[in-house]
Amino acid sequence: MNRIVTQFSQAEEGREQPAVGTLNISNETFAEFFYELNELEVHYLAIGYIAGAYHGYPRACGSVELWLAYDDENLKKLQHLLHLGPWLNTSEEGQRVKFRGETFNLTTYLRLLHYSQHEFYRCYAEAESAIILNTTIPVLGKRDFIREKMSSPRSEDRKMIEALESHG
């Protein structure tokens, strides 16, 4: 059964920088970004706070986090969509991108803590589907999401695992 991921925070009007932990992007642009990824057939999985919210543990984060299939054509589609030229930053720092006149932080990964690129397509095949404003977003499945977070040394990830496991 599909679930709708809750709407995300928007920066306060008139404020240049978003508050720490808020994603400075309107809900419509957020949905349009994922719609365009789907239209271009970019192979990606939503991870991070999007997956956490979908699986029942919403928390603030200032970045859209995606795990990408690592092949030149796939990466070029995303680069073209965001007018990035030949360079896509695939590190934890992410990069500021502009889409539909809005700027937000995008963090892309080619491998995760627990999962290598070789496991991307298995995880992709087992992804769950979040729906935001009629746009479907493939989300790292709950079992894989928990396994990934178990590899993290961060205490907030341990708390999330406990909460997710206690709610079945």
C-alpha positions in Angstrom: 0.0 0.0 0.0 1.3 3.4 -0.9 1.7 6.1 1.8 2.1 9.8 1.4 5.2 11.3 2.8 4.4 14.3 5.0 5.0 17.7 3.5 8.4 19.2 4.2 9.4 22.4 5.8 9.8 25.6 3.8 12.2 28.4 4.8 10.6 31.4 6.4 9.6 34.1 4.0 12.2 36.9 3.9 14.9 34.8 5.4 18.0 34.4 3.1 19.3 31.2 4.7 17.1 28.3 5.8 17.1 27.4 9.5 19.3 24.5 10.2 17.5 21.3 9.4 15.0 22.7 7.0 14.8 22.0 3.3 14.5 25.3 1.5 12.2 24.2 -1.4 8.5 24.5 -2.0 6.4 21.3 -2.0 5.5 21.9 -5.7 9.1 22.2 -6.8 10.0 19.2 -4.7 7.4 17.1 -6.5 8.3 18.6 -9.9 12.0 17.7 -9.3 11.1 14.0 -8.7 8.6 14.0 -11.5 11.4 15.2 -13.9 13.8 12.5 -12.6 11.1 9.9 -13.3 10.4 11.3 -16.8 14.1 11.2 -17.7 14.2 7.6 -16.3 16.9 8.4 -13.9 17.6 5.4 -11.7 17.7 6.6 -8.1 16.4 5.8 -4.7 15.4 8.4 -2.1 17.3 7.8 1.1 18.0 9.8 4.2 15.3 11.9 5.7 12.8 11.2 2.9 13.1 7.4 3.5 13.0 8.0 7.2 9.8 10.0 7.0 8.3 7.5 4.6 9.0 4.6 7.0 7.6 6.4 10.0 10.4 8.4 11.5 10.4 12.0 10.2 13.3 14.2 11.2 14.7 17.4 9.8 17.5 17.5 7.3 18.7 20.2 4.9 19.3 18.1 1.9 17.5 15.9 -0.7 19.5 12.6 -0.5 19.6 10.2 -3.5 21.4 7.0 -4.2 22.1 6.8 -7.9 22.8 3.9 -10.2 26.4 4.5 -11.4 26.4 4.5 -15.1 27.4 7.4 -17.3 24.0 7.8 -19.0 22.2 7.9 -15.7 24.5 10.5 -14.2 24.4 12.6 -17.4 20.6 12.7 -17.2 20.7 14.3 -13.7 23.5 16.7 -14.7 21.5 17.8 -17.7 18.3 18.3 -15.6 20.2 20.5 -13.2 22.5 22.2 -15.7 25.5 21.0 -13.8 27.9 20.6 -16.7 30.3 17.7 -16.5 30.6 17.6 -12.7 28.3 16.0 -10.1 29.4 16.1 -6.5 28.9 12.6 -5.0 30.1 13.3 -1.5 28.4 13.8 1.9 28.7 17.6 1.5 26.4 17.5 -1.4 26.0 20.6 -3.6 23.7 23.5 -4.0 21.5 23.1 -7.1 18.9 25.3 -8.8 15.7 23.8 -10.2 12.6 25.8 -11.3 14.1 28.9 -9.8 14.7 27.5 -6.4 18.0 26.5 -4.9 18.4 23.6 -2.5 21.0 21.2 -1.3 21.3 17.8 -3.1 23.4 15.0 -1.8 24.0 12.1 -4.2 25.7 8.8 -3.4 27.1 6.1 -5.6 27.5 3.8 -2.7 26.2 3.7 0.9 27.7 2.7 4.1 26.3 -0.8 4.0 25.5 -1.2 0.3 27.9 -1.1 -2.6 26.9 -0.1 -6.1 26.6 -3.8 -7.0 23.5 -4.0 -4.7 21.8 -0.9 -6.1 19.5 -2.7 -8.6 18.4 -5.3 -6.0 17.5 -2.5 -3.7 15.9 -0.6 -6.6 13.8 -3.6 -7.5 12.7 -3.9 -3.8 12.0 -0.2 -3.4 8.8 1.1 -1.9 6.8 3.9 -3.5 6.2 7.2 -1.7 3.7 9.6 -3.3 4.1 13.3 -3.0 1.6 15.6 -4.8 0.8 12.8 -7.2 4.5 12.1 -7.9 5.8 8.6 -7.2 9.3 8.5 -5.6 11.2 5.2 -5.2 12.3 4.9 -1.6 14.9 2.6 -0.1 12.8 -0.3 1.4 12.4 -0.4 5.1 14.6 -3.5 5.7 17.4 -2.1 3.6 17.0 1.3 5.2 17.4 -0.2 8.7 20.4 -2.2 7.5 22.0 0.9 6.1 21.4 3.0 9.3 22.8 0.1 11.4 26.1 0.8 9.7 26.1 4.4 10.8 28.0 5.4 13.9 25.6 8.3 14.6 23.5 8.1 17.8 20.5 9.7 16.1 20.5 6.8 13.6 20.5 4.3 16.4 17.4 6.0 17.9 15.7 5.9 14.6 16.4 2.2 14.2 14.9 1.4 17.6 11.8 3.5 16.8 11.3 1.8 13.4 11.9 -1.7 14.8 9.5 -1.2 17.7 6.7 -0.1 15.3 7.0 -3.2 13.2 
